[in-house]
Amino acid sequence: MTSDSRYNVQALAEAVDRDLRARGGSERAQKEKAYLKSELLHYGVSVPDTRAIVRAALRGTGLEHDEVIELARLLWAAPTSSDDSADSTELTDGGSTGNHTPVHERRAAATMVLIQSQDRLGAGDADFIEDLLREAKTWALVDPLAGDLIGPLSERDAAFDPILERWASEEDFWIRRSALLAHLVPLRQGRGDFDRFSRFAEAMLEEKEFFIRKAIGWVLRDTARTRPRPRLRLDPPACSPCLRGDTSRGRQAPLDRTA
């Protein structure tokens, strides 16, 4: 990447940040921060508005692989003193950019940059994406990274197979959830590897973690749209806790198209 290219990516990240701030609202920021139990700063921008900002920013840029990664990295990070947005002005949730705390909507935008540019990504980017998953610590960021990014990438590139196998037994439950949700979109669309999902899910059936149990139920429910009575190899009672109640708490658009 040339210095001019890096400068353009930096300018693009700053433009996205300005647009996010302009769309923000204090009431939404406070409610979302409380709902997500978030330690990040919040601008108070809706998911559809964030997605529209990213689409407009990327339109016609023709970013190459390294530029996509750099843009995502810049947006994921806390605003720096070189950013126009990092001037210590008050944010809509009562915080300030001056303390260099990451911003939720910037991280959501970084996620969308990767999703919308996934044709330039591959297994060589798995470590970078895994770092984001570990830092995210919320379904609102983990789920689109796992479902809308890792899902399609792993379906077309077998090099992800050992990565998902490792993730399925990771100590970090967000990484385990990602291994499950990577199967969601392909299975929902009538493709995918249900045997592998079943194997992963069965190994996690006894877990007490809410986000693991709900991920299993979510994938099974959506798989049922195209696959008659999808079942794990264990008896149905063993999985019944995963299917109990509403699974919507683990979703973020575009996985949940109604969001």
MODELLER restraints for C-alpha pairs under 7 A, 6 or more apart:
rsr = mdl.restraints
at = mdl.atoms
rsr.add(forms.Gaussian(group=physical.xy_distance, feature=features.Distance(at['CA:1:A'], at['CA:66:A']), mean=6.89, stdev=0.5))
rsr.add(forms.Gaussian(group=physical.xy_distance, feature=features.Distance(at['CA:9:A'], at['CA:67:A']), mean=6.64, stdev=0.5))
rsr.add(forms.Gaussian(group=physical.xy_distance, feature=features.Distance(at['CA:9:A'], at['CA:71:A']), mean=5.84, stdev=0.5))
rsr.add(forms.Gaussian(group=physical.xy_distance, feature=features.Distance(at['CA:13:A'], at['CA:71:A']), mean=6.22, stdev=0.5))
rsr.add(forms.Gaussian(group=physical.xy_distance, feature=features.Distance(at['CA:13:A'], at['CA:74:A']), mean=6.61, stdev=0.5))
rsr.add(forms.Gaussian(group=physical.xy_distance, feature=features.Distance(at['CA:13:A'], at['CA:75:A']), mean=6.15, stdev=0.5))
rsr.add(forms.Gaussian(group=physical.xy_distance, feature=features.Distance(at['CA:14:A'], at['CA:83:A']), mean=6.03, stdev=0.5))
rsr.add(forms.Gaussian(group=physical.xy_distance, feature=features.Distance(at['CA:14:A'], at['CA:84:A']), mean=6.55, stdev=0.5))
rsr.add(forms.Gaussian(group=physical.xy_distance, feature=features.Distance(at['CA:16:A'], at['CA:53:A']), mean=6.71, stdev=0.5))
rsr.add(forms.Gaussian(group=physical.xy_distance, feature=features.Distance(at['CA:16:A'], at['CA:54:A']), mean=6.91, stdev=0.5))
rsr.add(forms.Gaussian(group=physical.xy_distance, feature=features.Distance(at['CA:16:A'], at['CA:57:A']), mean=6.72, stdev=0.5))
rsr.add(forms.Gaussian(group=physical.xy_distance, feature=features.Distance(at['CA:17:A'], at['CA:85:A']), mean=6.73, stdev=0.5))
rsr.add(forms.Gaussian(group=physical.xy_distance, feature=features.Distance(at['CA:17:A'], at['CA:106:A']), mean=6.77, stdev=0.5))
rsr.add(forms.Gaussian(group=physical.xy_distance, feature=features.Distance(at['CA:18:A'], at['CA:85:A']), mean=6.50, stdev=0.5))
rsr.add(forms.Gaussian(group=physical.xy_distance, feature=features.Distance(at['CA:19:A'], at['CA:53:A']), mean=6.84, stdev=0.5))
rsr.add(forms.Gaussian(group=physical.xy_distance, feature=features.Distance(at['CA:20:A'], at['CA:45:A']), mean=6.63, stdev=0.5))
rsr.add(forms.Gaussian(group=physical.xy_distance, feature=features.Distance(at['CA:20:A'], at['CA:50:A']), mean=6.80, stdev=0.5))
rsr.add(forms.Gaussian(group=physical.xy_distance, feature=features.Distance(at['CA:21:A'], at['CA:43:A']), mean=5.94, stdev=0.5))
rsr.add(forms.Gaussian(group=physical.xy_distance, feature=features.Distance(at['CA:23:A'], at['CA:45:A']), mean=5.86, stdev=0.5))
rsr.add(forms.Gaussian(group=physical.xy_distance, feature=features.Distance(at['CA:24:A'], at['CA:43:A']), mean=4.88, stdev=0.5))
rsr.add(forms.Gaussian(group=physical.xy_distance, feature=features.Distance(at['CA:24:A'], at['CA:44:A']), mean=4.48, stdev=0.5))
rsr.add(forms.Gaussian(group=physical.xy_distance, feature=features.Distance(at['CA:24:A'], at['CA:45:A']), mean=4.69, stdev=0.5))
rsr.add(forms.Gaussian(group=physical.xy_distance, feature=features.Distance(at['CA:24:A'], at['CA:92:A']), mean=6.98, stdev=0.5))
rsr.add(forms.Gaussian(group=physical.xy_distance, feature=features.Distance(at['CA:25:A'], at['CA:43:A']), mean=6.50, stdev=0.5))
rsr.add(forms.Gaussian(group=physical.xy_distance, feature=features.Distance(at['CA:25:A'], at['CA:44:A']), mean=4.79, stdev=0.5))
rsr.add(forms.Gaussian(group=physical.xy_distance, feature=features.Distance(at['CA:25:A'], at['CA:45:A']), mean=6.74, stdev=0.5))
rsr.add(forms.Gaussian(group=physical.xy_distance, feature=features.Distance(at['CA:25:A'], at['CA:92:A']), mean=6.02, stdev=0.5))
rsr.add(forms.Gaussian(group=physical.xy_distance, feature=features.Distance(at['CA:26:A'], at['CA:44:A']), mean=6.08, stdev=0.5))
rsr.add(forms.Gaussian(group=physical.xy_distance, feature=features.Distance(at['CA:26:A'], at['CA:92:A']), mean=4.19, stdev=0.5))
rsr.add(forms.Gaussian(group=physical.xy_distance, feature=features.Distance(at['CA:26:A'], at['CA:93:A']), mean=5.63, stdev=0.5))
rsr.add(forms.Gaussian(group=physical.xy_distance, feature=features.Distance(at['CA:28:A'], at['CA:44:A']), mean=4.78, stdev=0.5))
rsr.add(forms.Gaussian(group=physical.xy_distance, feature=features.Distance(at['CA:29:A'], at['CA:42:A']), mean=5.24, stdev=0.5))
rsr.add(forms.Gaussian(group=physical.xy_distance, feature=features.Distance(at['CA:29:A'], at['CA:43:A']), mean=5.56, stdev=0.5))
rsr.add(forms.Gaussian(group=physical.xy_distance, feature=features.Distance(at['CA:29:A'], at['CA:44:A']), mean=3.64, stdev=0.5))
rsr.add(forms.Gaussian(group=physical.xy_distance, feature=features.Distance(at['CA:29:A'], at['CA:92:A']), mean=6.15, stdev=0.5))
rsr.add(forms.Gaussian(group=physical.xy_distance, feature=features.Distance(at['CA:29:A'], at['CA:93:A']), mean=5.30, stdev=0.5))
rsr.add(forms.Gaussian(group=physical.xy_distance, feature=features.Distance(at['CA:30:A'], at['CA:93:A']), mean=5.22, stdev=0.5))
rsr.add(forms.Gaussian(group=physical.xy_distance, feature=features.Distance(at['CA:33:A'], at['CA:42:A']), mean=6.56, stdev=0.5))
rsr.add(forms.Gaussian(group=physical.xy_distance, feature=features.Distance(at['CA:40:A'], at['CA:101:A']), mean=6.44, stdev=0.5))
rsr.add(forms.Gaussian(group=physical.xy_distance, feature=features.Distance(at['CA:40:A'], at['CA:102:A']), mean=5.69, stdev=0.5))
rsr.add(forms.Gaussian(group=physical.xy_distance, feature=features.Distance(at['CA:40:A'], at['CA:103:A']), mean=5.49, stdev=0.5))
rsr.add(forms.Gaussian(group=physical.xy_distance, feature=features.Distance(at['CA:40:A'], at['CA:104:A']), mean=5.82, stdev=0.5))
rsr.add(forms.Gaussian(group=physical.xy_distance, feature=features.Distance(at['CA:41:A'], at['CA:93:A']), mean=6.72, stdev=0.5))
rsr.add(forms.Gaussian(group=physical.xy_distance, feature=features.Distance(at['CA:41:A'], at['CA:95:A']), mean=6.29, stdev=0.5))
rsr.add(forms.Gaussian(group=physical.xy_distance, feature=features.Distance(at['CA:41:A'], at['CA:101:A']), mean=6.57, stdev=0.5))
rsr.add(forms.Gaussian(group=physical.xy_distance, feature=features.Distance(at['CA:41:A'], at['CA:102:A']), mean=6.34, stdev=0.5))
rsr.add(forms.Gaussian(group=physical.xy_distance, feature=features.Distance(at['CA:41:A'], at['CA:103:A']), mean=4.63, stdev=0.5))
rsr.add(forms.Gaussian(group=physical.xy_distance, feature=features.Distance(at['CA:41:A'], at['CA:104:A']), mean=6.09, stdev=0.5))
rsr.add(forms.Gaussian(group=physical.xy_distance, feature=features.Distance(at['CA:42:A'], at['CA:92:A']), mean=6.77, stdev=0.5))
rsr.add(forms.Gaussian(group=physical.xy_distance, feature=features.Distance(at['CA:42:A'], at['CA:93:A']), mean=5.76, stdev=0.5))
rsr.add(forms.Gaussian(group=physical.xy_distance, feature=features.Distance(at['CA:42:A'], at['CA:103:A']), mean=5.66, stdev=0.5))
rsr.add(forms.Gaussian(group=physical.xy_distance, feature=features.Distance(at['CA:42:A'], at['CA:104:A']), mean=5.43, stdev=0.5))
rsr.add(forms.Gaussian(group=physical.xy_distance, feature=features.Distance(at['CA:42:A'], at['CA:105:A']), mean=6.54, stdev=0.5))
rsr.add(forms.Gaussian(group=physical.xy_distance, feature=features.Distance(at['CA:43:A'], at['CA:91:A']), mean=6.34, stdev=0.5))
rsr.add(forms.Gaussian(group=physical.xy_distance, feature=features.Distance(at['CA:43:A'], at['CA:92:A']), mean=5.39, stdev=0.5))
rsr.add(forms.Gaussian(group=physical.xy_distance, feature=features.Distance(at['CA:43:A'], at['CA:93:A']), mean=6.69, stdev=0.5))
rsr.add(forms.Gaussian(group=physical.xy_distance, feature=features.Distance(at['CA:43:A'], at['CA:105:A']), mean=6.57, stdev=0.5))
rsr.add(forms.Gaussian(group=physical.xy_distance, feature=features.Distance(at['CA:44:A'], at['CA:92:A']), mean=6.78, stdev=0.5))
rsr.add(forms.Gaussian(group=physical.xy_distance, feature=features.Distance(at['CA:45:A'], at['CA:105:A']), mean=6.79, stdev=0.5))
rsr.add(forms.Gaussian(group=physical.xy_distance, feature=features.Distance(at['CA:50:A'], at['CA:109:A']), mean=6.32, stdev=0.5))
rsr.add(forms.Gaussian(group=physical.xy_distance, feature=features.Distance(at['CA:51:A'], at['CA:109:A']), mean=6.99, stdev=0.5))
rsr.add(forms.Gaussian(group=physical.xy_distance, feature=features.Distance(at['CA:51:A'], at['CA:112:A']), mean=6.65, stdev=0.5))
rsr.add(forms.Gaussian(group=physical.xy_distance, feature=features.Distance(at['CA:54:A'], at['CA:109:A']), mean=6.31, stdev=0.5))
rsr.add(forms.Gaussian(group=physical.xy_distance, feature=features.Distance(at['CA:54:A'], at['CA:112:A']), mean=6.90, stdev=0.5))
rsr.add(forms.Gaussian(group=physical.xy_distance, feature=features.Distance(at['CA:54:A'], at['CA:113:A']), mean=6.57, stdev=0.5))
rsr.add(forms.Gaussian(group=physical.xy_distance, feature=features.Distance(at['CA:65:A'], at['CA:120:A']), mean=5.41, stdev=0.5))
rsr.add(forms.Gaussian(group=physical.xy_distance, feature=features.Distance(at['CA:65:A'], at['CA:121:A']), mean=6.67, stdev=0.5))
rsr.add(forms.Gaussian(group=physical.xy_distance, feature=features.Distance(at['CA:68:A'], at['CA:114:A']), mean=6.91, stdev=0.5))
rsr.add(forms.Gaussian(group=physical.xy_distance, feature=features.Distance(at['CA:72:A'], at['CA:110:A']), mean=4.32, stdev=0.5))
rsr.add(forms.Gaussian(group=physical.xy_distance, feature=features.Distance(at['CA:72:A'], at['CA:113:A']), mean=6.29, stdev=0.5))
rsr.add(forms.Gaussian(group=physical.xy_distance, feature=features.Distance(at['CA:72:A'], at['CA:114:A']), mean=6.77, stdev=0.5))
rsr.add(forms.Gaussian(group=physical.xy_distance, feature=features.Distance(at['CA:75:A'], at['CA:106:A']), mean=5.13, stdev=0.5))
rsr.add(forms.Gaussian(group=physical.xy_distance, feature=features.Distance(at['CA:75:A'], at['CA:107:A']), mean=5.95, stdev=0.5))
rsr.add(forms.Gaussian(group=physical.xy_distance, feature=features.Distance(at['CA:75:A'], at['CA:109:A']), mean=6.92, stdev=0.5))
rsr.add(forms.Gaussian(group=physical.xy_distance, feature=features.Distance(at['CA:75:A'], at['CA:110:A']), mean=5.34, stdev=0.5))
rsr.add(forms.Gaussian(group=physical.xy_distance, feature=features.Distance(at['CA:76:A'], at['CA:106:A']), mean=5.96, stdev=0.5))
rsr.add(forms.Gaussian(group=physical.xy_distance, feature=features.Distance(at['CA:76:A'], at['CA:107:A']), mean=4.44, stdev=0.5))
rsr.add(forms.Gaussian(group=physical.xy_distance, feature=features.Distance(at['CA:76:A'], at['CA:110:A']), mean=5.67, stdev=0.5))
rsr.add(forms.Gaussian(group=physical.xy_distance, feature=features.Distance(at['CA:77:A'], at['CA:102:A']), mean=5.75, stdev=0.5))
rsr.add(forms.Gaussian(group=physical.xy_distance, feature=features.Distance(at['CA:78:A'], at['CA:100:A']), mean=5.07, stdev=0.5))
rsr.add(forms.Gaussian(group=physical.xy_distance, feature=features.Distance(at['CA:78:A'], at['CA:101:A']), mean=5.20, stdev=0.5))
rsr.add(forms.Gaussian(group=physical.xy_distance, feature=features.Distance(at['CA:78:A'], at['CA:102:A']), mean=3.85, stdev=0.5))
rsr.add(forms.Gaussian(group=physical.xy_distance, feature=features.Distance(at['CA:78:A'], at['CA:103:A']), mean=6.43, stdev=0.5))
rsr.add(forms.Gaussian(group=physical.xy_distance, feature=features.Distance(at['CA:79:A'], at['CA:86:A']), mean=5.52, stdev=0.5))
rsr.add(forms.Gaussian(group=physical.xy_distance, feature=features.Distance(at['CA:79:A'], at['CA:97:A']), mean=6.69, stdev=0.5))
rsr.add(forms.Gaussian(group=physical.xy_distance, feature=features.Distance(at['CA:79:A'], at['CA:100:A']), mean=5.71, stdev=0.5))
rsr.add(forms.Gaussian(group=physical.xy_distance, feature=features.Distance(at['CA:79:A'], at['CA:102:A']), mean=6.84, stdev=0.5))
rsr.add(forms.Gaussian(group=physical.xy_distance, feature=features.Distance(at['CA:80:A'], at['CA:86:A']), mean=5.81, stdev=0.5))
rsr.add(forms.Gaussian(group=physical.xy_distance, feature=features.Distance(at['CA:80:A'], at['CA:100:A']), mean=6.44, stdev=0.5))
rsr.add(forms.Gaussian(group=physical.xy_distance, feature=features.Distance(at['CA:81:A'], at['CA:87:A']), mean=6.84, stdev=0.5))
rsr.add(forms.Gaussian(group=physical.xy_distance, feature=features.Distance(at['CA:86:A'], at['CA:97:A']), mean=5.04, stdev=0.5))
rsr.add(forms.Gaussian(group=physical.xy_distance, feature=features.Distance(at['CA:86:A'], at['CA:98:A']), mean=6.07, stdev=0.5))
rsr.add(forms.Gaussian(group=physical.xy_distance, feature=features.Distance(at['CA:87:A'], at['CA:97:A']), mean=6.55, stdev=0.5))
rsr.add(forms.Gaussian(group=physical.xy_distance, feature=features.Distance(at['CA:87:A'], at['CA:98:A']), mean=6.29, stdev=0.5))
rsr.add(forms.Gaussian(group=physical.xy_distance, feature=features.Distance(at['CA:88:A'], at['CA:96:A']), mean=5.42, stdev=0.5))
rsr.add(forms.Gaussian(group=physical.xy_distance, feature=features.Distance(at['CA:88:A'], at['CA:97:A']), mean=4.87, stdev=0.5))
rsr.add(forms.Gaussian(group=physical.xy_distance, feature=features.Distance(at['CA:88:A'], at['CA:98:A']), mean=3.98, stdev=0.5))
rsr.add(forms.Gaussian(group=physical.xy_distance, feature=features.Distance(at['CA:89:A'], at['CA:96:A']), mean=5.76, stdev=0.5))
rsr.add(forms.Gaussian(group=physical.xy_distance, feature=features.Distance(at['CA:89:A'], at['CA:97:A']), mean=6.37, stdev=0.5))
rsr.add(forms.Gaussian(group=physical.xy_distance, feature=features.Distance(at['CA:90:A'], at['CA:96:A']), mean=4.62, stdev=0.5))
rsr.add(forms.Gaussian(group=physical.xy_distance, feature=features.Distance(at['CA:108:A'], at['CA:141:A']), mean=6.31, stdev=0.5))
rsr.add(forms.Gaussian(group=physical.xy_distance, feature=features.Distance(at['CA:111:A'], at['CA:145:A']), mean=6.31, stdev=0.5))
rsr.add(forms.Gaussian(group=physical.xy_distance, feature=features.Distance(at['CA:115:A'], at['CA:148:A']), mean=6.41, stdev=0.5))
rsr.add(forms.Gaussian(group=physical.xy_distance, feature=features.Distance(at['CA:115:A'], at['CA:149:A']), mean=5.29, stdev=0.5))
rsr.add(forms.Gaussian(group=physical.xy_distance, feature=features.Distance(at['CA:118:A'], at['CA:149:A']), mean=6.85, stdev=0.5))
rsr.add(forms.Gaussian(group=physical.xy_distance, feature=features.Distance(at['CA:122:A'], at['CA:153:A']), mean=6.41, stdev=0.5))
rsr.add(forms.Gaussian(group=physical.xy_distance, feature=features.Distance(at['CA:123:A'], at['CA:159:A']), mean=6.03, stdev=0.5))
rsr.add(forms.Gaussian(group=physical.xy_distance, feature=features.Distance(at['CA:123:A'], at['CA:160:A']), mean=5.98, stdev=0.5))
rsr.add(forms.Gaussian(group=physical.xy_distance, feature=features.Distance(at['CA:133:A'], at['CA:142:A']), mean=5.64, stdev=0.5))
rsr.add(forms.Gaussian(group=physical.xy_distance, feature=features.Distance(at['CA:133:A'], at['CA:175:A']), mean=6.76, stdev=0.5))
rsr.add(forms.Gaussian(group=physical.xy_distance, feature=features.Distance(at['CA:134:A'], at['CA:175:A']), mean=6.98, stdev=0.5))
rsr.add(forms.Gaussian(group=physical.xy_distance, feature=features.Distance(at['CA:136:A'], at['CA:142:A']), mean=6.23, stdev=0.5))
rsr.add(forms.Gaussian(group=physical.xy_distance, feature=features.Distance(at['CA:137:A'], at['CA:174:A']), mean=6.92, stdev=0.5))
rsr.add(forms.Gaussian(group=physical.xy_distance, feature=features.Distance(at['CA:139:A'], at['CA:250:A']), mean=5.87, stdev=0.5))
rsr.add(forms.Gaussian(group=physical.xy_distance, feature=features.Distance(at['CA:139:A'], at['CA:251:A']), mean=6.95, stdev=0.5))
rsr.add(forms.Gaussian(group=physical.xy_distance, feature=features.Distance(at['CA:140:A'], at['CA:251:A']), mean=6.90, stdev=0.5))
rsr.add(forms.Gaussian(group=physical.xy_distance, feature=features.Distance(at['CA:140:A'], at['CA:252:A']), mean=5.66, stdev=0.5))
rsr.add(forms.Gaussian(group=physical.xy_distance, feature=features.Distance(at['CA:143:A'], at['CA:251:A']), mean=6.56, stdev=0.5))
rsr.add(forms.Gaussian(group=physical.xy_distance, feature=features.Distance(at['CA:143:A'], at['CA:252:A']), mean=6.68, stdev=0.5))
rsr.add(forms.Gaussian(group=physical.xy_distance, feature=features.Distance(at['CA:144:A'], at['CA:252:A']), mean=6.67, stdev=0.5))
rsr.add(forms.Gaussian(group=physical.xy_distance, feature=features.Distance(at['CA:144:A'], at['CA:255:A']), mean=6.64, stdev=0.5))
rsr.add(forms.Gaussian(group=physical.xy_distance, feature=features.Distance(at['CA:146:A'], at['CA:178:A']), mean=4.91, stdev=0.5))
rsr.add(forms.Gaussian(group=physical.xy_distance, feature=features.Distance(at['CA:146:A'], at['CA:181:A']), mean=5.81, stdev=0.5))
rsr.add(forms.Gaussian(group=physical.xy_distance, feature=features.Distance(at['CA:146:A'], at['CA:182:A']), mean=5.16, stdev=0.5))
rsr.add(forms.Gaussian(group=physical.xy_distance, feature=features.Distance(at['CA:147:A'], at['CA:181:A']), mean=5.24, stdev=0.5))
rsr.add(forms.Gaussian(group=physical.xy_distance, feature=features.Distance(at['CA:147:A'], at['CA:182:A']), mean=4.81, stdev=0.5))
rsr.add(forms.Gaussian(group=physical.xy_distance, feature=features.Distance(at['CA:147:A'], at['CA:184:A']), mean=6.18, stdev=0.5))
rsr.add(forms.Gaussian(group=physical.xy_distance, feature=features.Distance(at['CA:147:A'], at['CA:185:A']), mean=6.44, stdev=0.5))
rsr.add(forms.Gaussian(group=physical.xy_distance, feature=features.Distance(at['CA:147:A'], at['CA:255:A']), mean=6.91, stdev=0.5))
rsr.add(forms.Gaussian(group=physical.xy_distance, feature=features.Distance(at['CA:148:A'], at['CA:255:A']), mean=6.89, stdev=0.5))
rsr.add(forms.Gaussian(group=physical.xy_distance, feature=features.Distance(at['CA:150:A'], at['CA:182:A']), mean=5.69, stdev=0.5))
rsr.add(forms.Gaussian(group=physical.xy_distance, feature=features.Distance(at['CA:151:A'], at['CA:182:A']), mean=4.06, stdev=0.5))
rsr.add(forms.Gaussian(group=physical.xy_distance, feature=features.Distance(at['CA:151:A'], at['CA:183:A']), mean=5.91, stdev=0.5))
rsr.add(forms.Gaussian(group=physical.xy_distance, feature=features.Distance(at['CA:151:A'], at['CA:185:A']), mean=6.63, stdev=0.5))
rsr.add(forms.Gaussian(group=physical.xy_distance, feature=features.Distance(at['CA:154:A'], at['CA:160:A']), mean=5.09, stdev=0.5))
rsr.add(forms.Gaussian(group=physical.xy_distance, feature=features.Distance(at['CA:164:A'], at['CA:179:A']), mean=5.42, stdev=0.5))
rsr.add(forms.Gaussian(group=physical.xy_distance, feature=features.Distance(at['CA:167:A'], at['CA:175:A']), mean=5.63, stdev=0.5))
rsr.add(forms.Gaussian(group=physical.xy_distance, feature=features.Distance(at['CA:167:A'], at['CA:176:A']), mean=5.46, stdev=0.5))
rsr.add(forms.Gaussian(group=physical.xy_distance, feature=features.Distance(at['CA:167:A'], at['CA:179:A']), mean=5.68, stdev=0.5))
rsr.add(forms.Gaussian(group=physical.xy_distance, feature=features.Distance(at['CA:168:A'], at['CA:176:A']), mean=4.74, stdev=0.5))
rsr.add(forms.Gaussian(group=physical.xy_distance, feature=features.Distance(at['CA:168:A'], at['CA:179:A']), mean=5.37, stdev=0.5))
rsr.add(forms.Gaussian(group=physical.xy_distance, feature=features.Distance(at['CA:168:A'], at['CA:200:A']), mean=6.15, stdev=0.5))
rsr.add(forms.Gaussian(group=physical.xy_distance, feature=features.Distance(at['CA:169:A'], at['CA:176:A']), mean=6.48, stdev=0.5))
rsr.add(forms.Gaussian(group=physical.xy_distance, feature=features.Distance(at['CA:170:A'], at['CA:176:A']), mean=6.00, stdev=0.5))
rsr.add(forms.Gaussian(group=physical.xy_distance, feature=features.Distance(at['CA:177:A'], at['CA:211:A']), mean=6.96, stdev=0.5))
rsr.add(forms.Gaussian(group=physical.xy_distance, feature=features.Distance(at['CA:177:A'], at['CA:212:A']), mean=5.57, stdev=0.5))
rsr.add(forms.Gaussian(group=physical.xy_distance, feature=features.Distance(at['CA:177:A'], at['CA:215:A']), mean=6.45, stdev=0.5))
rsr.add(forms.Gaussian(group=physical.xy_distance, feature=features.Distance(at['CA:180:A'], at['CA:197:A']), mean=6.37, stdev=0.5))
rsr.add(forms.Gaussian(group=physical.xy_distance, feature=features.Distance(at['CA:180:A'], at['CA:200:A']), mean=6.97, stdev=0.5))
rsr.add(forms.Gaussian(group=physical.xy_distance, feature=features.Distance(at['CA:180:A'], at['CA:215:A']), mean=6.70, stdev=0.5))
rsr.add(forms.Gaussian(group=physical.xy_distance, feature=features.Distance(at['CA:180:A'], at['CA:216:A']), mean=6.94, stdev=0.5))
rsr.add(forms.Gaussian(group=physical.xy_distance, feature=features.Distance(at['CA:181:A'], at['CA:215:A']), mean=6.64, stdev=0.5))
rsr.add(forms.Gaussian(group=physical.xy_distance, feature=features.Distance(at['CA:181:A'], at['CA:219:A']), mean=6.99, stdev=0.5))
rsr.add(forms.Gaussian(group=physical.xy_distance, feature=features.Distance(at['CA:183:A'], at['CA:192:A']), mean=6.43, stdev=0.5))
rsr.add(forms.Gaussian(group=physical.xy_distance, feature=features.Distance(at['CA:183:A'], at['CA:197:A']), mean=6.59, stdev=0.5))
rsr.add(forms.Gaussian(group=physical.xy_distance, feature=features.Distance(at['CA:184:A'], at['CA:219:A']), mean=5.34, stdev=0.5))
rsr.add(forms.Gaussian(group=physical.xy_distance, feature=features.Distance(at['CA:186:A'], at['CA:192:A']), mean=4.58, stdev=0.5))
rsr.add(forms.Gaussian(group=physical.xy_distance, feature=features.Distance(at['CA:187:A'], at['CA:194:A']), mean=6.96, stdev=0.5))
rsr.add(forms.Gaussian(group=physical.xy_distance, feature=features.Distance(at['CA:187:A'], at['CA:223:A']), mean=5.32, stdev=0.5))
rsr.add(forms.Gaussian(group=physical.xy_distance, feature=features.Distance(at['CA:188:A'], at['CA:222:A']), mean=5.26, stdev=0.5))
rsr.add(forms.Gaussian(group=physical.xy_distance, feature=features.Distance(at['CA:188:A'], at['CA:223:A']), mean=4.74, stdev=0.5))
rsr.add(forms.Gaussian(group=physical.xy_distance, feature=features.Distance(at['CA:188:A'], at['CA:225:A']), mean=6.62, stdev=0.5))
rsr.add(forms.Gaussian(group=physical.xy_distance, feature=features.Distance(at['CA:188:A'], at['CA:226:A']), mean=6.47, stdev=0.5))
rsr.add(forms.Gaussian(group=physical.xy_distance, feature=features.Distance(at['CA:189:A'], at['CA:226:A']), mean=6.76, stdev=0.5))
rsr.add(forms.Gaussian(group=physical.xy_distance, feature=features.Distance(at['CA:190:A'], at['CA:226:A']), mean=5.28, stdev=0.5))
rsr.add(forms.Gaussian(group=physical.xy_distance, feature=features.Distance(at['CA:190:A'], at['CA:227:A']), mean=6.80, stdev=0.5))
rsr.add(forms.Gaussian(group=physical.xy_distance, feature=features.Distance(at['CA:198:A'], at['CA:232:A']), mean=5.56, stdev=0.5))
rsr.add(forms.Gaussian(group=physical.xy_distance, feature=features.Distance(at['CA:201:A'], at['CA:216:A']), mean=6.21, stdev=0.5))
rsr.add(forms.Gaussian(group=physical.xy_distance, feature=features.Distance(at['CA:205:A'], at['CA:239:A']), mean=6.60, stdev=0.5))
rsr.add(forms.Gaussian(group=physical.xy_distance, feature=features.Distance(at['CA:213:A'], at['CA:242:A']), mean=4.71, stdev=0.5))
rsr.add(forms.Gaussian(group=physical.xy_distance, feature=features.Distance(at['CA:214:A'], at['CA:242:A']), mean=5.64, stdev=0.5))
rsr.add(forms.Gaussian(group=physical.xy_distance, feature=features.Distance(at['CA:214:A'], at['CA:247:A']), mean=5.79, stdev=0.5))
rsr.add(forms.Gaussian(group=physical.xy_distance, feature=features.Distance(at['CA:216:A'], at['CA:242:A']), mean=6.16, stdev=0.5))
rsr.add(forms.Gaussian(group=physical.xy_distance, feature=features.Distance(at['CA:217:A'], at['CA:242:A']), mean=4.86, stdev=0.5))
rsr.add(forms.Gaussian(group=physical.xy_distance, feature=features.Distance(at['CA:217:A'], at['CA:243:A']), mean=4.66, stdev=0.5))
rsr.add(forms.Gaussian(group=physical.xy_distance, feature=features.Distance(at['CA:218:A'], at['CA:247:A']), mean=5.83, stdev=0.5))
rsr.add(forms.Gaussian(group=physical.xy_distance, feature=features.Distance(at['CA:220:A'], at['CA:230:A']), mean=6.54, stdev=0.5))
rsr.add(forms.Gaussian(group=physical.xy_distance, feature=features.Distance(at['CA:223:A'], at['CA:230:A']), mean=6.75, stdev=0.5))
rsr.add(forms.Gaussian(group=physical.xy_distance, feature=features.Distance(at['CA:224:A'], at['CA:230:A']), mean=5.85, stdev=0.5))
rsr.add(forms.Gaussian(group=physical.xy_distance, feature=features.Distance(at['CA:252:A'], at['CA:259:A']), mean=6.44, stdev=0.5))
rsr.add(forms.Gaussian(group=physical.xy_distance, feature=features.Distance(at['CA:253:A'], at['CA:259:A']), mean=5.27, stdev=0.5))
